[in-house]
Amino acid sequence: MGTLTVKLPESLHAKIKELAQSEGISMNQFLVLAATEKMSALLTHEYLKQEAMKGKREDFENVLKAVPSVEPEEYDRL
């Protein structure tokens, strides 16, 4: 496991400590979770961008053609 030393403003350090305590976890675990969440969001965005680039307009239109043209159920109307 790697080690990272980070200098934080006192106010941020205090808030992280407070939030970690309220979650019943260590500050270290809180920061690991925060970094994991951020990485996940960035990687998901990149993955979706790459997948979208593989899409073809023709395929999209063919899928739309297969959708029946009917009024939505009462509970689903705007």
Secondary structure, DSSP 8 states (H G I E B T S, - for coil): ---------HHHHHHHHHHHHHHTS-HHHHHHHHHHHHHHHHHHHHHHHHHHHH--HHHHHHHHHTS------GGG--
